[in-house]
Amino acid sequence: MESYSSLKFLQESLSQKTITLEEVVLHYLNRIDENKHLNVFLDVYREEALLKAKQIDHKIQTNKPLGKLYGLVIGIKDVLVLKDHKARAGSKILEGFESQFTGTAVQRLLNEDALIIGMQNCDEFAMGSTNENSAFGPTLNAADNSRVPGGSSGASAVSVQAGLCMAALGTDTGGSVRQPAAFCGVVGLKPTYSRVSRYGLIAYASSFDCIGIFSNNIEDNALILSVIAGADDNDSTVSGETVPDYSQHLSFKRKAKVAYIRETIQGESLQVEIKEKTIAKLDFLKKEGHQVEEVDFQHLDYLLATYYILTTAEASSNLSRFDGVKYGFRAPEAYNLESMYKLSRSQGFGEEVKRRIMLGTFVLSASYFDAYYTKAQKVRRIIQDETRKILSEYDFIILPTTPTTAFPLNSHTENPAEMYLADVFTVQANVSGIPAISIPNGVDNNNMPIGLQIMTDVFKESELFAFSKYLMEA
């Protein structure tokens, strides 16, 4: 049996009773066992998944109503909580912690008969672009085990890439779904900020964090978003905007107005094959009669600085709750309250998390608050306005997802600034709050996947899915 690349085909097989869901789950469990060297799953919910499969098989046999996602075998990133299951955020600081509730997005999957097969590795507290910052070791790229899968949701991308599950939920704060999707050759969506409830998401930077989706195709991604999106009483920041059934609006027959940012195509740091593949897609659109025009984005050089100032500031505040007092890791040699705080946080957090907490504390300090944090917030608004202005004149912005394909393990660990540059093309969507998707766009000379990124205006995921499907089929 091969891994199913489409939920539609799996559901057809199940309804025709040519296969049972229990057999499907056993297949994926075997795939996970065979690929343990990739270090994708921190926990595998073997017994639960098999029990749920038997229950759904019984529903099928007795013609009982089924959820929209019945049969979907899905993994979740280790920053999304599931009741009575471990939640670590890839960190030692949450050692021994089990969640007392299930997050909204995860619960909505379960409500529609999806099967959660396990919890997936990630960069600690979603801070990283390589999946090397996890306290539980790096995840390996299935296309080349000597290379990174991207991050912070790298393991979730690899789980789909390697056929360990059909889809996965990750999170995207500055590109953490789209960048690993590009490195692993799968589809990765970051929806509009506030489209999906963040209730049950362990926070990194609250005004940037988005729950995103990995899949093999656009149809599955669209269907999953239609299930997990929408209003939620537990999250005051989530939008009440109507949620369409995205999977029913995937036909794109009109001519689009497409912009590309000149600096993203002409940059010296852009890998040659990525440049060629991106230009080839733009040329295809021109030949098909779409309007494709070059635009300038004056503040491209300020994107990364703005993003890292604001996200580290928010991380400094959000991560202050992990102190060894109520739950998680507590340093055994602590001898008073102050030493417990210092030792627990020093030993519990990894180097990258400590680096970002200290940077965030610095920019929030009284002496530097106006010079850095306040100024960065003003620049964020300028970037948002400039991006939305382009999207008021064009339907989509197309650009590479990443400046390079997946790079070797440990190649950027000595100089974190090099790792931060991997996010240069993805942070714009997070700073602006707009939806963006990465779709496969061929491979480079080393057979490593290349991603193409498409952005559109807020709450236009339907158009984004349809146009992305059109480009993938082309």
N, C-alpha and C positions, 0 to 999 in steps of 0.2 A: 504494500500500500504506500502511495506517495502522499506527501502533505498537500492539503487542499489550499489552493491559492485564492479561492473565491467562496464566500459564504453561500451565495446563490446556488452554486453547483453542489455544495455539501448538502444543503437543505433539500435539493431535488433528489439526491441519492437517498437521504433519510426518508423522505416521503414515499419514495418508490420501494422502500424497505430492502434495497440492495446492500445496505450496510447498516450497522447499528452505531449509535453515538458512543457506546462503550468501547467498541473497536477503534473508533477514531481517537478517543482519549488515550487508550492504551498505545496507539501509534505515536502520539505526541510525547507520552511519558517515556517511551523507548528512545525517541529522538533526543530527549533531554538527557537521558542516561548516556547515550552514545557521544554526546557533545559536552560532557562536563568540563573538558579542558578549556572551553570558551569562557567559563565562569560567568554564566548569564543569570542563573537563578540562585538566590540566597535561601529560599524556601520553596519546595514543591508540594502542592496540596493534593497529593496522590489520592488519598482515600476520599476526600471531599469531592474531587472532580469525578471520580468513578461513581460515587453515590448519586451525584447530580445527573450524570449521564444516564444511569439506570432509570432515574425518575422521569427524565425527558423521553427516553425510549418507551417507557410505559405510556406516557401521554400520546406519543405517536401511534402506538399499537391500539390504544383505546379511543383514538380520534378526539382527544381533549384539546381545548384551546392552547396554543403555543405562543410564546413571546416572539417579538420581532427578530431577536438575535439567537433563537434556539439553535444550538449546535456550535455557536462561535466559541472557539477555544482561545482565550485571551490571557495575557499576563499583565501585571501592573507594576509600575516603578515603585521602589522602596521609599517613596515619600507620600504615598497614598495609603490611607489607613483602612483596615478591614477588622471588624470587631473580633476580639479574642485571638488575634494573630499578631505576630511580632511586627513592629515598625521601627526601623533603625535609621532611616535617612542616610544609609551608607556610612554610619558613624558609630564609634565606640561609645559616645556619650549617652546613647539610648539603649545601652546594654540591658537586656532582660525586660524591656518595656513591651507590653501588649496593649493594643488599642481597646478602649471601652466603647467605641462606636465605629460605624462604617461611614465613610465619606459619601457624599451625595452622588458623585459620578459613578463610583463603584457600585453603590446600591442600585442605581438605575440600570446598570448592566445586568445585575443579578435578577432584577424585576422582570427583565425581558428574556430570561432563560439563557444568558451567556454563562460559560463555565470559566471561572478564574482558576488557572492551573498553577499559579505561583507568583511569588514576589521576586522582582528582578533587581539586580545590582545597579548601582549608580554612583556618580561622583558624590562625595560627602555633602549633604544638604544641597545637592544640585549645583555645587560650585565647581565648575570645570568643563573643559571642552574635549576631554580625551577618555573619560572613565578610568583614569589612573589614580584619582584622588580618593577612591573608596577605601574604607578601613578593611575591606574584605578582598582586596586585590583587584587588579585590572581585569576588565573584560577584553577578549581578543576579537578582532575583526574576522568573520568567517571567510572572507575572500582572501585574506592573507593574515595568518596568525601572528606575524611579526609586526603588524600595524594596529593602530588604535581604531576603535569603532566610532570615535567622536563622543561627545558628552553634552550635558551630563546624563542624558537618557540613552547612553550607548548600548547597554545590555538589552533594553527594550527594542532597539533597532535590530540588534543581532538576533534576537529571538524570532523576529519575522524573517530576516535575511536567511537564517539557517534552517527555517522550517520547524522551529521548536513550538510555535503556536501560530495562530492565524492572524492575530492582531495584538497590539499592546497599547496601554495608556502610558504616556510619559508626561513630562512637564517641560514647558518652554518659557524661560525667563529672559534669555538673550539669544536664543537659537538652539536650545537644548533638545528640541525635537527635529528641527529641519537640518541642522548640521550633521548629526549622526545618520539621519535618513539619507543624506547625500553620500556620506562615507560608506554606507552599507547598501545603497542601491534600492531603497524602498520608498514608499510614499509617506511623507510626514507632514502633518497639519498643525499649525498654530492658529486657533480661531481668534476672532475678535476678543479683546480683553473684556471680560464680564459676560461672555456668551455662555460659559460653563461655570457652574458654582465651584468655588475653591474650598468649600466646607469639606474637611477631611484631607486637605493638602497641607503637609508640613511646610510652613512658610520659609522662603528664602528672602524674596523682596516682594512685598504684598501688592504693590502697584504695578508690577511687571509679570508676576507668575500667571501662567495659563496652563491648564490641562490640555494636552495635545494627543494626537492619535497616529500610530504607525499601522500600516497595512500594506498588502501586496498590490492593491488596486484602489481606484477612486470610489467605486461603488460601495465597498465595505466601509471605507473611511466616512463617506457621506451618511450611511445608515447609522453608524455608531454615533456620529455627532448629533443626528436627529434624536437619538435616545438620551444622550447625557446632557444636552444643552437645555437651557430654560430656567425660569424663575425658581428660586429656592428660599424659603423662609429662614433658613439657617445662614444665609449669606446676604448681607445688606448691600453688597457691591455688585451682585449679579443682576443682569438686565432682565426686564420683563418683556422684552421684544419677542414677538411671536416666533416660534420655531417651526419652520416648514419641514416637510419630509424631503430632505436634501437628495435622497437617492432617487426621487421621482422627477428631478429637474436636471438631468445630466446631458440633455441634448443642447449642443451649441451650434446654431446654424447661421447666425448673423455675422457681420464683419465687425471686428473689434478695433478700438483705438488703443494702441499699445505704446508705452513709453519705455525707453531704456536709459539708464543713467550713464552718461559718457564716461565718468571716472571709474565706474565699476568694470568697464570693458577694456579701458586703455591702461589700467594700473600696471606698473612694472612687476608687482608681486603676483600677478595673476598667472597661474600655470597655463602654458601654451595650449594644451589640449582642451582645457576648460573654456578658454577664450574662443577657440575654434568651434566647439560644440554649441556654445551660446550664440555666436554669430550665425551659425548654420540654422538654428531654430528661428532667429529673427528673419533671416533671408527666406526661410520657408513661409513664414507668415506674410511677408511682402508679396511673394509669388502667388499666394492664395487670395490676395486682394485686401488684406488687412492693412490698416494705417499704422505704420511703425515709424516712430520719430525719436530722435535723440533729445534728451533734456539734461539740463544742468541741475545738480543738487549741491548748492553752495556750502552746506554744512556737513558734508560727508566726513571731513576730518575731525569733527567734534563729536561724532556719534559714540565712539568707544569711551572717550573721556566722560561724557555725560552719563552714559550707561553705568560705568563702573563707580563713579562718585555716588550716584543715587542708589544703586543696588547694594553697595557695601554699607551705606548709611542705614538702609532698611534692614540689612542683615544684622548689623550691630545691635539694633533694637530687638528684632525678632528672636535672635539666638540668646538673648540675655536670660530667657526662661530656663535654659538648660544649665543648671548650676549644681546638680548633685543633691539637692534638698529633698524633692518630693518623689522623683522617679529617675530611672536610668543609672548611669555609672556614678559611683562615688569613690574617690581615692581612698584606699584603705589606711594609708598612713596619716590622714588628716588628724590634727590634734585640737583644732578649735574652728570656729565658724569661718574665719578669714582664710585659714589654710585649706579648709574644705572647698571653698569657692575656687581658690587659686589652683590647687592641685587637681581637682576634678576637671576643671575646664582645660587646664594645660595638658593633662594626660588624655582627656576624652576627645578633644578636637584634634583634627589633623592639621598639617602645616598650612594648607591652602585656606582652610576655614579660619584659622587664627590670623592669617595674613589679611583676609578681607574684614574680619571683625575689627582689627586694629586700624585699618585704613578707614573704615566707616566711623569708628569712634573719633578718629582724628578730624574728619571733615565735619562732624557734628559738634566738635568742641567749640566753646564760646569764642575763642580767638579766630577760628577759621570758618565758622558757620556761614557767614555772609560771603566770604571769599570763594567758597567751594560749593556748599550745598545749595544755598539760595541762588547762586549764579547758574548752577547746573539745572535747577528747576526752570529757570527762565529760558535757558537754551533748549530744554526739552519741549517747551511750548512752541518755540520758534521752529524746531524740527518737525513737530506734529503739524503745525500750520502749513509749513512748506510741503510736507508730504501729502496732506489732504488737498492742497491746492493743485498739485499735479494730478491727483486722482479725481478732482472735479472736472478736469479737462480730458482725462484718459480713463479707459476702463481698467487697465492693468499696468503694472510696472513689472518688467522682466529683468532679472539679473542673475548672475551665478549665485548658488547657495553658499559656496565656500571658495576661497582663493586658491586652494590646493586640494588634491585628493588626500585620502587618509595617509598620514605620515607615520614613520616608525615609532614603536613604543620607546619611551624614555628620551625621545629626541628634544622635547621642549620642557622637561621637568626642571632643568637647571635654570632656565630663564622663563618665568611665568608670563612675561610680556609677550613672548612668542606665541604662547598658547592663547592669550587673549585676542591676538590678531586673527585667529581662526573664526572669530565671531563678527568680523568687520562688516560683512554683508547681511547678517541676520538681525543685528540689534535694532535696525531702523524700525522694523515692524513692532518690536516690543516698546520702544520709546514712544512710538506713535499710537499704539493700541490697535493697529489694523490687523486683519487676518493675512496669513501668508502660508504658502505650501511649497514643499520641495518634492519634485518628481524626478525619477531617473532620467538621465540624459546621456546614455552611453558610458563608455569606459575610456581610461587613458591608455598609454602605451604599455603600462604594467598590468593592464586588465583590472584596475581599481575603479569602482563606480564614480560617476560624476553626477552632480545634482543641478537641476535648474529650478530657480526660485521664482514664484509668481506672487505678487501682492495686489490687493485691491482694497476698496474702501470698507469702512466698518459695516458689519452685518450683511456683507454681500458674499457670504460663503457659497450660496447657490451658484452664482456666476463663476466663482473661483473654481468650484468642483467641475462644472460643465466645461470651462475653458481648459482646465488641466487634463480632463479626460480626452478632449479633442486633440491636445498636443501630444499626449501619450500614444494615442492611436495613430497619429500622423507619423 
